[in-house]
Each structure stands twice: as C-alpha cells, then as structure tokens.
Amino acid sequence: MFRNLQIYRLPNGISATPEELADQLAKAAFRPSGPNDRFSHGWIEPRAGTGLVYSQEKQRILCFQSEDKILPSSYVH
C-alpha cells in the first residue's frame, strides 16, 4: 500500500482543528511539475474525498508527495 511511509508523533499542546490545519496545508498543496521543473512537492489528500487532513478520533493523517524528474541517460552528457 505504501512505498515510503514515515510516521511522526506531534507533541501535545497543538490545538489546531483539522479544518485549520487543512487551510494551512492548502497554501503548500502539491502541483505536478511543469515541463521545465526538475521537481515538485506538496500536500495531497491521504484518502480520496477527505481533504488534506484525514481525521478520526484524536488521529490526524497527512500525506506529502514529491515528484522528481529523472532524465534519460541519452540527455546527460
């Protein structure tokens, strides 16, 4: 299911609601790299249709995506 999974535990005292957190993450949402971009990264929905923060009970799931373009060896001199 996951190719690369890293789990982090946030410290107690973070009081942002899932909606507030999603609003902040939306500022850095993932956009696919353009034809002249070497890479792109940003936040995506962890589960389709849930928004940028999937929340259940006291758990929050976030998903960060990165995209690196790899040039074929014929392009590298």
C-alpha positions, 0 to 999 in steps of 0.5 A: 500500500505504501512505498515510503511511509514515515510516521511522526508523533506531534507533541501535545499542546497543538490545538489546531482543528483539522479544518485549520490545519487543512487551510494551512496545508492548502497554501503548500498543496502539491502541483505536478511539475511543469515541463521545465521543473526538475521537481515538485512537492506538496500536500495531497489528500491521504484518502480520496474525498477527505481533504488534506487532513484525514481525521478520526478520533484524536488521529490526524493523517497527512500525506506529502508527495514529491515528484522528481524528474529523472532524465534519460541517460541519452540527455546527460552528457 
